[in-house]
Amino acid sequence: MGQNDQDNKHNQKLQGVLIAESFTSTFDPITLDESTPKVLCPLNNVTMLDYSMEYMVGAGVEEIYIFCVRGKDAIESYLREQNYLSSSSSSSGSSRISNDGDVDGVGGGAGDVGGGDGDHGDEEDDDDYFNNKDGNNNNNSNSNRRSSSRTSSYSSIKVEVIRDTSVTDVGGALRELYNMNVIKSDPFILMSGDVVTNADIGPAMEEHKKRHQKDNSAIMTVLLKRVGGWTVTEVEAETNKAGITEAQTEVTSANTKAKVQCQIQVSPLQPLSEDLTVALAPPQQQQQQQQQQQSTNNTHSRILLYDTNPDSTSIQLPTSFFQQTAPTINIYNNMIDCGLYICSPDVLAKFSDEWDYLQIKTFISNSVAEEEEGLQTKIYAKQLSKCEYAAKIHDFRSYHAISQNLLNRWCYPIVPDNLPSGYEKVYRYGIERHMMYIEQKGKTKVGNNVTLRGPGMVGSHTKIDDNCVVKACVIGNECFIGKNVALTSCHLWEKVVVEDNASVQESILCNGCVIKKGAVVNKGCIIGRDCVVGEGVVLPEFTRITSSSVEEDDDDIFSDDSDAEGDDDEMNRESNGVVGEDGLGRVWLPTSDEIDDDSDDEENSEKNDYFEQMKSQSIGYDPTTLLRKRMKRQIEDDILMDVEYGLENEEDGDTGDDPHAASSGLNDGGPVSRIYGRQAGVDVVKELKLICLDYDFASPIENLRIELNSFKFSQNATFGDCVSGAILAILERLQLTSEISPARLVASFKNELDLWAELLDKLCFGLEEEVSVIEAIESAATGTSIAKDVLSKEPSFRFLLQTLHGKDIVSDEAIMSWAKSRREGNQDSPVGRLFNQKTTQEFLNWVEEDDDSSSDGSSSGNSSSSDSDGD
């Protein structure tokens, strides 16, 4: 019996699980239509699902289980039409349809280019065809020829569809697979249906298998790809060059303000809703340990940390990991999870035991965090080489980026002129000038004086009329482009009509939609299936139009038909102003339930944040503001990486990476965002003041800074709060009385500043903190304590302000910024009266004149230097 079990295990066919559902709303409103699930959307005129199926078969998978939720009927129908499933397939239940018939397979990653003449399609007159915009005859014949080709070339692959509409997350899907007890191969491949890759997974599977035989807790290998981390840099406007670009994989934006230009660099393959940080044990050290233990060599790295939270400003690693794995650990912030995993069946059991695992990333994050050796689930990472490509289509932004990467041949052999199996008998693309792929078998026509610039492609039976400009676009089959049309970085699916003089940029036009004469579709727009944008209409940026009804949007299968009809009428009336009187469709807006996916950020409770997140998932989105805010949070909250490292630079005399300058530039972008996480009823500044008052000057000032930072983290406070608390503590230590003279006040204040200067310097990172220093003095002078009587009496406030300026604690810029805001405020308030004191105004005038004279002197010096050179 035992021998039979070993033989069965040895003969077990390689299995693969394809999750044909993203469990997100990033492709809404397109996927609101049950006939258009995400995996059936085209990418470069090839259905996404075909990329995944082709890869599975090329990797040697003999049994493929496709898990479907939304759009399950459309997916099953497509698989059957393309002969992945046979029409005689038997059903073993309402949620499971299996097929043991022949399905063709290939040995590589993509099918061979079809040779010979082949069938060139119907021979009707060109003008007759293009006058018939529907092109119904060609679509059916093309589909039939593709399916017959696949039947003849694939070999005995079992494909089984699992349907379960009750599942709402990946964890639920894997639990259902565990309960069905159908996954037997060790390992098996787990893949998202929206992944495009040419990775050679065979060696990684062999290594996983050997590792699992030696250590049954090593149950998963994650494929990671380096794409470069995100950066925000600021340079003087006059020194800014052309911008950072690297062949469509990185985005560079410029935001010039106050003579400072902000450049951002981020891969569009990284979802902006995540920021992956992974900690890996170095493979070399693992090899040394395993050789000592007489284990097999392992070139993979064990994952010790997996954090996707974009709001994380620090990481925590148990010290035990350094003892268990290696004395050094590598931390990366420049990788993406490719959505491709090598798993042992134990993974499914883990999901069955833990119902908190909604997403694979949650499972990985929680599993690698376990410290106790006997309870650890070990997950390893396989880093893809430079010549391997893998990416997951998270949203429309990454959809466009992956499309461009394929057109640039970065994922060879997955390129337009080497189509997946079944396509080559119907379509054949040839590459022409400027990286444009033109379909050769159909009657594709390009008019006179048409500008085509790639990378891009034009599908079969498509006509582009005269005087058009098409740049970096993917145009599908049977589309019609009128005269004088401008298309830039957009995707037109099948049977799209763009009439004369229209303009479309950085948008997606779905099947059958119409853009009428003179209409303008601005960047980030999505025009849903069969929608119409009326003549002369200008769509605002990031508008999403859908023809689905409101009840489909809400996904309410129990809605009352009469109410739905009324909603549709109201929807049509409201949308006429957007798509025009001759348009069709309604504006789709995200709701709180439709925002991806498990973010803990409390700002997601506000409506504007939903719109911003929707825009961040769109083509053409500029992430400068988002990344500036993220960088600002990290500068404020990360002590180890920002404060400590910045002080080391100061000690070395290197001012190029001065954290003060970086923070100052980032604070110029506008008002500080709302602060969350503070305990109710806690006066943060008051508590910080008390911490300062309890400080013993016999100990290093660094101890106080650490204590202030710890409290700041616990209450989500700012460095501005910290300096305010310190200044108020200084004033309280002066023990002010009504009899104290201004001269004695200044002398005592200077003595205190000598003690606190080091702390204030470490807490003041820029203009915002310096202004907080002034406002703290101002609040004491307008408060209710004895300090009010002393500081509000002229010229006390002016003397303190002048002392702070003389000690270089506050700069000219901070004083003028504070003065500008006070001039715009209520002059009759206590703050206004304090500001308008004669002595204070005299000091402000002196600061402004001194600043002007410095500027004049600099200009005069430059002028005289020029004159002297001329002489």
C-alpha positions in Angstrom: 0.0 0.0 0.0 2.8 2.4 0.9 4.6 1.5 -2.4 1.4 2.4 -4.3 1.2 5.8 -2.5 4.8 6.6 -3.5 4.1 5.6 -7.1 1.0 7.7 -7.2 2.9 10.7 -5.8 5.7 10.1 -8.2 3.3 10.0 -11.2 1.3 13.0 -10.0 0.8 15.5 -12.8 1.8 19.1 -12.3 -1.2 21.2 -11.3 -1.8 24.9 -11.6 -4.4 27.2 -10.0 -5.5 30.2 -11.9 -7.4 32.8 -9.9 -9.6 34.5 -12.5 -10.8 37.2 -10.2 -8.9 40.1 -8.7 -11.3 40.7 -5.8 -10.8 44.4 -6.3 -12.7 47.2 -8.0 -9.7 48.7 -9.8 -11.2 47.9 -13.2 -14.6 49.3 -12.4 -16.8 50.3 -14.1 -15.7 48.0 -16.9 -16.1 44.9 -14.8 -19.5 45.9 -13.5 -20.7 44.2 -16.7 -20.9 40.5 -16.0 -19.9 39.8 -19.7 -16.6 41.6 -19.2 -14.7 40.2 -16.2 -11.1 41.5 -15.9 -9.4 38.4 -17.3 -11.4 38.7 -20.5 -10.3 42.3 -21.2 -7.8 42.6 -24.1 -4.2 43.5 -23.6 -2.6 44.4 -26.9 -5.5 42.7 -28.7 -5.0 39.5 -26.8 -7.3 38.4 -24.0 -5.6 38.5 -20.6 -6.7 34.9 -19.8 -4.8 33.6 -22.9 -1.5 35.0 -21.6 -2.0 33.1 -18.3 -3.2 29.9 -20.0 -0.3 29.9 -22.4 2.2 30.4 -19.6 0.7 27.6 -17.5 0.9 25.1 -20.4 4.4 26.3 -21.3 5.5 25.7 -17.7 4.5 22.1 -18.0 1.2 22.2 -16.1 -1.1 19.3 -17.1 -4.1 20.1 -14.9 -5.4 23.7 -14.6 -8.0 24.7 -12.1 -9.6 28.1 -12.9 -11.4 29.7 -10.0 -14.2 32.2 -11.1 -16.5 34.5 -9.2 -17.6 37.6 -11.0 -18.3 37.0 -14.7 -18.1 33.3 -14.2 -20.6 32.5 -17.1 -18.6 34.7 -19.5 -15.3 33.1 -18.5 -16.7 29.6 -18.9 -18.3 30.4 -22.2 -15.0 31.9 -23.5 -13.0 28.8 -22.4 -15.5 26.6 -24.2 -15.6 28.7 -27.4 -11.8 28.6 -27.5 -11.8 24.8 -27.0 -10.1 24.9 -23.6 -13.3 23.2 -22.5 -15.3 20.9 -24.7 -19.1 21.3 -25.2 -19.7 17.8 -23.7 -18.1 18.7 -20.5 -20.0 17.2 -17.5 -20.9 19.1 -14.4 -20.4 17.6 -11.0 -22.2 20.3 -9.2 -23.5 23.9 -9.6 -20.1 25.4 -8.7 -17.8 23.0 -10.5 -17.5 22.2 -14.2 -14.7 19.8 -15.3 -13.3 18.7 -18.6 -11.1 15.8 -19.4 -11.1 16.2 -23.1 -8.2 17.2 -25.3 -6.9 20.8 -25.1 -3.9 21.7 -27.1 -0.6 22.7 -25.4 2.8 24.1 -26.4 6.3 23.6 -25.1 7.4 27.2 -24.8 6.1 30.4 -23.3 4.3 31.6 -26.5 3.1 30.0 -29.7 5.1 30.2 -32.9 4.4 32.8 -35.5 2.0 31.4 -38.1 3.8 30.9 -41.4 2.5 30.6 -45.0 -0.2 32.6 -46.6 -3.1 31.4 -44.4 -6.6 32.7 -44.7 -6.7 36.5 -45.4 -10.4 36.9 -44.4 -13.4 37.8 -46.4 -13.0 39.4 -49.8 -15.7 42.0 -49.8 -15.0 45.4 -51.1 -13.1 47.7 -48.7 -15.5 50.6 -49.0 -18.4 48.3 -48.3 -16.8 46.9 -45.2 -15.8 50.3 -43.7 -19.2 51.7 -44.4 -20.5 48.8 -42.2 -19.0 49.8 -38.9 -20.4 46.7 -37.1 -18.3 44.2 -39.1 -20.3 41.3 -37.7 -19.3 38.6 -40.1 -15.5 38.9 -39.4 -15.8 38.6 -35.6 -17.4 35.2 -35.6 -15.2 33.7 -38.3 -12.1 34.9 -36.5 -13.2 33.3 -33.2 -14.0 30.0 -34.9 -10.6 29.9 -36.7 -8.8 30.6 -33.4 -10.6 27.8 -31.5 -10.0 25.2 -34.3 -6.3 26.1 -34.3 -6.0 25.6 -30.6 -7.8 22.2 -30.7 -5.3 20.9 -33.3 -2.2 22.1 -31.6 -2.8 21.5 -27.8 -2.2 18.1 -26.2 -4.2 16.5 -23.4 -4.4 19.3 -20.8 -7.1 19.0 -18.2 -8.9 22.3 -17.5 -11.5 22.5 -14.8 -13.6 25.6 -14.0 -14.6 26.2 -10.4 -17.5 28.6 -9.9 -18.4 30.0 -6.5 -20.1 33.4 -6.2 -20.0 33.3 -2.4 -16.3 33.8 -2.3 -15.2 37.4 -1.7 -11.4 37.1 -1.4 -8.4 35.0 -2.5 -8.3 33.4 1.0 -11.9 32.1 0.5 -11.0 30.7 -3.0 -8.0 28.8 -1.6 -10.1 27.5 1.3 -12.7 26.2 -1.2 -9.9 24.4 -3.1 -8.7 22.8 0.1 -12.2 21.6 0.9 -12.5 20.1 -2.6 -9.3 18.1 -2.1 -8.3 18.4 -5.8 -4.8 19.8 -5.4 -2.4 16.9 -5.1 0.8 17.9 -6.8 3.7 19.1 -4.7 4.5 21.7 -5.7 1.7 23.4 -7.7 1.7 26.8 -9.4 -0.6 29.5 -8.0 -1.1 32.4 -10.4 -3.3 35.4 -10.8 -5.2 35.6 -14.0 -4.0 39.1 -14.7 -0.3 38.3 -14.7 2.0 38.6 -17.8 5.3 36.8 -17.6 8.1 35.0 -19.4 9.8 33.7 -16.3 11.5 30.3 -16.4 9.8 28.8 -13.4 11.2 25.2 -13.8 14.5 25.7 -11.8 12.6 27.5 -9.1 10.1 24.6 -8.8 12.9 22.1 -8.5 14.6 24.1 -5.8 11.3 24.5 -3.9 10.7 20.8 -4.1 14.2 19.9 -2.7 13.8 22.5 0.0 10.4 21.2 1.1 11.7 17.6 1.3 14.3 18.7 3.7 12.1 21.2 5.7 8.4 20.7 5.6 7.8 24.2 6.9 9.2 25.7 3.7 5.8 25.7 1.9 5.9 28.7 -0.6 8.2 30.5 -3.0 7.3 34.0 -4.0 8.5 35.4 -7.3 9.8 38.9 -7.0 11.0 41.4 -9.6 13.2 44.4 -9.1 11.7 47.5 -10.7 13.4 50.3 -8.8 12.1 52.1 -5.7 10.3 55.4 -5.7 12.2 58.6 -5.0 11.3 62.3 -4.5 14.2 64.7 -5.2 14.2 68.5 -5.3 16.5 70.7 -7.4 16.8 74.3 -8.2 14.6 75.1 -11.2 17.4 76.5 -13.3 19.5 73.3 -12.9 16.6 71.0 -13.9 17.3 69.1 -17.0 15.0 67.1 -19.4 13.6 64.8 -16.7 14.2 61.2 -15.7 12.9 58.7 -18.2 13.8 55.1 -18.7 11.9 53.6 -21.6 8.4 53.7 -20.4 9.0 52.0 -17.0 9.5 55.0 -14.9 7.4 58.1 -14.4 8.9 61.6 -13.9 7.0 64.6 -13.0 7.9 68.2 -12.2 6.2 70.6 -9.9 7.9 73.9 -9.8 7.2 76.2 -6.8 9.3 78.8 -5.1 12.2 78.2 -7.5 12.4 74.5 -6.4 11.5 71.7 -8.8 10.3 68.4 -7.5 11.2 65.3 -9.6 9.7 61.9 -8.8 10.7 58.6 -10.0 8.5 55.5 -9.6 7.8 52.4 -11.6 4.2 52.3 -12.9 4.3 48.6 -12.2 4.1 49.4 -8.5 0.6 50.0 -7.3 0.5 53.4 -5.6 -1.8 51.9 -2.9 1.0 49.7 -1.7 4.7 50.2 -0.9 6.3 46.8 -0.6 9.3 46.3 1.8 10.8 42.9 2.1 13.6 41.7 4.3 15.6 38.7 2.9 18.3 36.5 4.5 21.3 36.6 2.1 21.5 33.4 0.1 25.3 33.0 0.5 25.0 32.8 4.3 22.1 30.4 4.0 24.3 28.2 1.9 27.0 28.2 4.5 24.6 27.2 7.2 23.1 24.5 5.1 26.5 23.1 4.2 27.3 22.8 7.9 24.0 20.9 8.3 24.8 18.8 5.2 21.8 20.1 3.4 21.3 20.8 -0.3 22.4 24.2 -1.6 19.8 26.8 -1.8 20.1 29.9 -4.0 16.8 31.4 -2.8 16.4 33.9 0.0 14.1 33.4 3.0 11.6 36.2 3.5 11.8 37.6 7.0 9.6 40.7 6.5 6.8 41.4 4.0 5.1 44.8 4.5 2.9 46.5 1.8 1.5 49.3 4.0 2.3 52.6 2.2 2.0 54.4 5.5 4.7 52.4 7.3 7.6 54.7 8.2 9.6 52.1 10.1 10.0 48.3 10.2 10.4 45.8 13.1 12.5 42.7 12.9 12.8 40.3 15.8 16.4 39.9 17.0 16.0 36.2 17.0 15.9 36.2 13.2 19.6 37.3 13.2 20.4 34.3 15.2 18.3 31.8 13.3 19.1 32.9 9.7 22.1 35.2 9.3 24.0 38.0 11.1 23.0 40.4 8.3 19.6 40.8 6.6 19.0 42.6 3.4 16.1 45.0 3.2 14.6 46.0 -0.2 12.1 48.6 -1.2 12.5 48.3 -4.9 10.6 45.0 -5.7 7.1 44.0 -6.8 5.3 40.8 -6.0 4.6 39.3 -9.5 1.4 37.4 -8.5 3.1 34.1 -9.3 3.8 31.5 -6.5 5.2 28.1 -6.1 3.3 26.3 -3.4 3.0 23.0 -1.5 -0.5 21.8 -0.7 0.2 22.8 2.9 -0.5 26.4 1.8 -4.1 25.6 1.2 -4.3 24.0 4.7 -2.9 27.2 6.2 -5.7 29.3 4.6 -8.3 26.8 5.9 -7.0 27.2 9.4 -6.8 31.0 9.4 -9.9 32.9 8.3 -8.1 36.2 8.7 -6.1 35.6 5.5 -8.1 37.5 3.0 -5.3 38.1 0.6 -2.1 36.3 -0.2 0.0 39.3 0.9 -1.7 39.1 4.4 -0.8 35.4 4.6 2.8 36.1 3.6 3.1 39.0 6.0 1.7 37.1 9.0 3.5 33.9 8.3 7.0 35.3 8.1 6.5 37.3 11.3 6.4 34.2 13.5 9.5 34.1 15.8 9.3 30.7 17.5 11.3 28.2 15.4 8.9 25.3 15.7 5.9 27.3 14.7 7.4 29.1 11.7 6.0 28.9 8.2 9.0 29.5 6.0 8.4 31.4 2.8 11.2 32.0 0.3 11.7 34.5 -2.5 13.0 33.9 -6.0 14.3 37.1 -7.6 13.8 37.1 -11.3 16.8 37.9 -13.5 17.2 40.9 -15.7 16.1 39.0 -18.8 12.9 37.7 -17.1 9.7 39.8 -17.0 6.7 39.4 -14.7 4.1 41.9 -13.7 0.5 41.9 -12.4 -2.1 44.2 -13.9 -3.3 45.9 -10.8 -5.2 48.8 -12.4 -5.4 50.9 -15.5 -2.1 52.6 -14.8 -0.2 49.3 -14.7 -2.3 48.0 -17.6 -0.9 50.8 -19.8 2.6 50.3 -18.6 2.6 46.5 -19.2 1.1 47.1 -22.6 4.0 49.4 -23.5 6.6 47.0 -22.1 5.3 44.2 -24.3 5.4 46.5 -27.3 9.0 47.4 -26.5 9.7 43.6 -26.5 10.7 43.5 -22.8 8.8 40.2 -22.3 10.1 38.3 -25.3 8.8 35.9 -26.7 5.5 37.5 -25.6 5.4 40.1 -28.4 2.8 41.2 -30.9 4.5 39.4 -33.8 4.6 36.1 -31.8 1.0 35.7 -30.7 -0.3 33.0 -28.3 -1.4 29.7 -29.8 -4.6 30.0 -31.8 -4.2 33.7 -32.7 -1.5 33.1 -35.4 -4.0 31.5 -37.8 -6.2 34.6 -37.7 -3.8 37.5 -37.1 -0.3 38.3 -38.1 1.4 41.5 -37.0 4.4 43.0 -38.8 6.6 45.7 -37.2 7.0 48.8 -39.2 8.6 52.2 -38.7 8.6 53.9 -35.3 7.8 50.6 -33.4 4.3 50.3 -34.9 2.8 46.8 -35.3 0.3 46.6 -38.1 -2.0 43.6 -38.6 -1.2 42.1 -42.0 -4.0 39.5 -42.8 -7.0 41.8 -42.3 -7.9 44.8 -44.4 -6.3 47.4 -42.2 -6.2 50.7 -43.9 -4.2 53.8 -43.1 -5.1 57.1 -44.9 -3.0 59.9 -46.3 -0.9 62.1 -44.2 -1.3 60.0 -41.1 1.4 60.2 -38.4 1.9 56.8 -36.6 4.4 56.8 -33.7 5.0 53.9 -31.4 5.3 51.8 -29.5 1.8 50.9 -30.6 -0.3 48.6 -32.7 -3.2 48.6 -35.1 -5.6 45.6 -35.3 -7.3 43.8 -38.1 -10.0 45.4 -40.3 -9.3 48.8 -38.8 -9.4 52.0 -40.8 -7.5 55.2 -40.0 -8.7 58.1 -42.2 -6.6 61.0 -43.5 -4.7 63.6 -41.4 -4.7 61.7 -38.1 -2.0 61.7 -35.5 -1.7 58.4 -33.5 1.1 58.2 -30.8 1.8 55.2 -28.5 -1.7 53.8 -28.9 -3.1 50.3 -29.1 -6.0 50.1 -31.6 -8.1 46.9 -31.6 -9.9 45.1 -34.4 -12.6 46.6 -36.6 -12.2 50.1 -35.3 -12.9 53.2 -37.4 -10.9 56.4 -36.9 -12.2 59.5 -38.7 -10.4 62.4 -40.3 -8.2 64.8 -38.3 -8.3 62.7 -35.1 -5.6 62.9 -32.5 -4.9 59.8 -30.3 -2.2 59.8 -27.7 -1.3 56.9 -25.3 -4.8 55.4 -25.4 -6.3 52.0 -25.9 -9.2 51.3 -28.3 -10.7 47.9 -27.9 -12.9 46.3 -30.6 -15.4 48.1 -32.9 -14.6 51.5 -31.5 -15.6 54.5 -33.6 -13.8 57.9 -33.2 -15.4 60.5 -35.6 -13.8 63.4 -37.3 -11.8 66.1 -35.4 -12.1 64.2 -32.1 -9.2 64.0 -29.6 -8.5 61.2 -27.1 -5.5 61.1 -24.8 -4.4 58.6 -22.1 -7.8 56.8 -21.9 -9.4 53.5 -22.6 -12.3 53.1 -25.0 -14.1 49.8 -24.5 -15.9 47.6 -27.1 -18.4 49.3 -29.3 -18.1 52.8 -27.8 -18.4 55.9 -30.0 -16.7 59.3 -29.7 -18.6 61.7 -31.9 -17.3 64.6 -34.0 -15.2 67.2 -32.2 -15.4 65.5 -28.8 -12.4 65.6 -26.5 -11.6 62.8 -24.1 -9.0 64.0 -21.6 -6.5 61.9 -19.7 -7.5 59.1 -17.3 -11.0 58.6 -18.8 -12.7 55.2 -19.2 -15.5 55.0 -21.7 -17.4 51.8 -21.1 -18.9 49.3 -23.5 -21.4 50.7 -26.0 -21.2 54.2 -24.5 -21.4 57.3 -26.6 -19.7 60.7 -26.0 -21.7 63.3 -27.8 -20.6 65.7 -30.5 -18.4 68.5 -29.2 -18.4 67.2 -25.6 -15.2 67.8 -23.5 -14.9 65.1 -20.9 -13.1 66.2 -17.7 -9.9 64.3 -16.7 -10.4 61.0 -15.0 -14.1 60.7 -15.9 -15.4 57.1 -16.1 -18.5 56.5 -18.2 -20.6 53.3 -18.0 -23.7 52.0 -19.6 -24.5 49.8 -16.6 -27.5 50.6 -14.5 -27.3 51.9 -10.9 -28.4 48.6 -9.5 -25.6 46.8 -11.3 -23.3 49.3 -9.7 -24.6 48.4 -6.3 -24.6 44.7 -7.2 -28.0 44.3 -5.6 -29.8 41.2 -7.0 -32.9 41.8 -4.9 -33.5 45.4 -6.1 -37.0 46.3 -7.2 -37.5 46.6 -11.0 -39.7 49.7 -10.7 -37.2 51.5 -8.6 -34.4 50.5 -10.9 -36.3 52.0 -13.9 -36.7 55.2 -12.1 -33.0 55.3 -11.2 -32.1 54.7 -14.8 -34.2 57.7 -15.9 -32.6 59.9 -13.3 -29.2 58.7 -14.3 -29.8 59.5 -17.9 -30.9 63.0 -17.1 -27.9 63.7 -14.9 -25.4 62.3 -17.4 -26.7 64.3 -20.4 -24.7 67.3 -19.2 -21.5 65.1 -19.2 -21.8 63.0 -22.3 -24.1 65.4 -24.2 -27.7 65.2 -25.4 -26.7 62.8 -28.1 -24.5 60.8 -25.8 -25.2 57.5 -24.0 -24.0 56.4 -20.5 -23.7 57.7 -17.0 -20.8 58.9 -14.9 -19.5 56.3 -12.5 -18.1 57.3 -9.2 -16.5 55.1 -6.5 -18.2 54.5 -3.2 -16.7 53.6 0.1 -17.2 49.9 -0.5 -15.5 50.0 -3.9 -12.1 51.4 -2.8 -9.3 48.9 -2.8 -8.9 46.9 -0.5 -7.7 46.6 3.1 -6.1 50.0 3.8 -6.2 51.1 7.4 -5.8 54.8 6.5 -8.6 56.7 8.1 -8.6 59.3 5.3 -10.3 56.7 3.2 -13.5 57.5 5.1 -13.7 60.8 3.3 -15.2 61.1 -0.2 -12.4 63.1 -1.7 -9.9 60.4 -0.9 -12.0 57.9 -2.8 -11.7 60.1 -5.9 -8.0 60.6 -5.4 -7.4 56.8 -5.1 -9.5 56.3 -8.2 -7.4 58.8 -10.1 -4.2 57.2 -8.8 -5.2 54.0 -10.6 -5.7 55.7 -13.9 -3.6 56.3 -17.0 -1.9 59.7 -16.9 -2.0 60.2 -13.2 0.8 62.4 -11.8 1.9 60.8 -8.4 4.0 63.8 -7.4 1.6 65.1 -4.7 1.0 61.6 -3.3 4.6 60.7 -3.0 5.5 64.1 -1.6 3.0 63.5 1.2 4.4 60.0 1.8 8.0 61.4 1.9 6.9 64.1 4.3 5.4 61.5 6.7 8.6 59.5 6.6 10.8 62.5 7.3 8.6 63.5 10.2 8.1 60.0 11.7 11.1 57.9 10.9 13.7 58.6 13.6 16.3 56.1 12.6 16.4 56.7 8.8 15.7 60.5 8.7 16.8 62.1 12.0 19.8 60.0 13.0 21.2 59.6 9.4 20.7 63.3 8.8 22.7 64.2 11.9 25.6 62.0 10.7 25.7 64.0 7.5 25.9 67.3 9.4 28.8 66.0 11.4 30.6 65.1 8.2 30.1 68.6 6.9 27.9 67.4 4.0 25.1 69.7 3.5 24.0 68.2 0.2 21.7 65.7 1.9 20.6 68.1 4.7 17.3 66.9 6.1 16.4 70.4 7.0 16.5 71.5 3.3 14.5 68.4 2.2 11.8 68.9 4.7 11.6 72.6 3.9 11.0 71.9 0.3 8.4 69.3 1.0 6.5 71.6 3.3 6.0 74.2 0.5 3.3 72.1 -1.2 0.4 73.5 0.8 -1.3 73.1 4.2 -0.4 70.1 6.3 -2.9 67.2 6.0 -5.2 66.4 8.9 -3.7 64.4 11.8 -5.3 61.2 13.0 -4.4 58.7 15.7 -4.3 61.1 18.7 -5.9 59.9 21.9 -9.2 61.7 22.6 -8.8 64.4 25.3 -5.0 64.6 25.2 -3.4 68.1 24.8 -0.4 67.0 22.8 1.6 70.2 23.2 0.9 70.4 26.9 2.1 66.8 27.4 5.2 67.5 25.4 5.9 70.6 27.5 5.6 68.5 30.7 8.1 66.0 29.3 10.5 68.8 28.7 10.0 70.2 32.3 10.8 66.8 33.8 14.1 66.6 31.9 17.2 66.4 34.0 20.0 68.5 32.4 22.6 66.2 34.0 21.7 63.6 31.3 22.4 64.1 27.6 19.9 66.2 25.6 19.7 63.2 23.2 17.7 61.3 25.8 15.1 64.1 25.8 14.8 64.1 22.1 14.2 60.3 22.0 11.5 60.7 24.7 9.8 63.4 22.7 9.9 61.4 19.6 8.4 58.4 21.3 5.5 60.4 22.5 5.2 62.0 19.1 4.8 58.6 17.5 2.3 57.4 20.1 0.0 60.4 19.4 0.8 60.9 15.7 2.1 64.4 16.5 4.5 66.5 14.5 7.9 68.1 15.0 6.1 71.4 15.1 4.3 70.2 18.2 7.6 69.1 19.8 9.2 72.5 19.3 6.1 74.2 20.6 6.2 72.1 23.8 9.9 72.9 24.2 9.5 76.7 23.8 6.6 76.7 26.3 8.7 74.7 28.8 11.5 77.3 28.4 9.1 80.1 29.2 7.7 78.3 32.2 11.3 77.7 33.5 11.9 81.5 33.4 9.4 81.8 36.3 8.0 85.0 35.0 6.6 87.6 37.3 4.9 90.9 36.5 7.9 92.8 37.9 10.5 91.4 35.5 12.0 94.0 33.1 12.4 93.4 29.4 16.2 93.4 29.7 16.2 90.8 32.4 13.7 88.8 30.4 15.9 88.7 27.4 19.0 87.8 29.5 17.2 84.8 31.1 15.7 83.7 27.8 19.2 83.7 26.2 20.6 81.6 29.0 17.8 79.0 28.6 18.3 79.0 24.8 21.9 78.1 25.3 20.8 75.0 27.2 18.1 74.0 24.7 19.7 75.1 21.4 20.9 71.6 20.5 17.4 70.1 21.0 15.7 72.8 19.0 18.2 72.4 16.2 17.4 68.7 16.1 13.7 69.2 16.0 13.5 72.1 13.5 13.7 70.6 10.1 12.3 73.5 8.1 10.1 76.5 7.8 7.1 74.8 9.4 8.9 74.0 12.6 10.5 77.5 12.8 7.1 79.1 12.4 5.8 76.8 15.3 8.5 78.4 17.5 7.2 81.9 16.9 3.6 80.7 17.3 4.4 79.1 20.7 5.8 82.5 22.0 2.7 84.2 20.5 0.3 81.7 22.2 1.9 82.4 25.6 1.7 86.1 25.0 -2.0 85.9 24.2 -3.0 83.2 26.7 -4.4 83.3 30.3 -1.3 82.7 32.4 1.1 85.3 34.0 3.2 85.0 30.9 0.5 86.9 29.0 1.0 90.0 31.2 4.8 89.9 30.7 5.1 89.0 27.0 2.2 91.2 25.7 3.9 94.3 27.2 6.0 96.2 24.7 8.8 95.5 23.8 8.9 92.0 25.4 7.5 90.1 22.4 9.8 91.9 20.0 12.8 91.2 22.1 12.1 87.5 22.3 11.5 87.4 18.5 14.7 89.3 17.9 16.6 86.9 20.2 15.4 83.8 18.4 16.4 85.4 15.1 19.8 86.3 16.5 20.4 82.8 17.7 19.6 81.5 14.2 16.7 79.4 15.6 14.2 81.2 13.3 15.2 82.4 9.9 14.1 85.5 7.9 11.9 83.3 5.8 10.1 81.9 8.9 9.5 85.4 10.3 8.2 86.8 7.0 6.0 83.7 6.5 4.5 84.2 10.0 4.0 88.0 9.4 2.3 87.4 6.1 -0.3 85.1 7.7 -0.9 87.6 10.5 -1.5 90.5 8.1 -4.2 88.4 6.5 -5.9 87.7 9.9 -8.2 89.6 12.2 -6.3 92.7 13.4 -8.7 93.2 16.3 -8.0 89.9 17.9 -5.4 89.5 20.7 -3.0 87.9 18.2 -3.6 90.8 15.8 -3.0 93.5 18.5 0.2 91.7 19.5 1.4 91.6 15.9 0.6 95.3 15.3 2.7 96.5 18.3 4.9 99.3 17.1 8.2 97.7 18.3 7.2 94.4 16.6 6.5 96.2 13.3 9.8 98.0 13.5 11.6 94.7 13.9 9.7 93.2 11.0 10.5 96.2 8.8 14.1 95.8 9.7 14.1 92.1 8.7 12.4 92.8 5.4 14.8 95.6 4.6 17.8 93.5 5.5 16.6 90.7 3.3 16.0 93.2 0.4 19.5 94.8 0.9 21.1 91.3 0.9 19.4 90.6 -2.4 20.4 93.9 -3.9 24.0 93.4 -2.7 24.1 90.0 -4.4 22.7 91.4 -7.6 25.1 94.4 -7.5 28.0 92.1 -6.9 27.1 90.0 -9.9 26.7 93.1 -12.1 30.0 94.5 -11.1 31.7 91.2 -11.7 30.1 91.1 -15.2 31.3 94.7 -15.9 34.8 93.8 -14.8 34.9 90.8 -17.0 33.7 92.9 -19.9 36.4 95.5 -19.4 
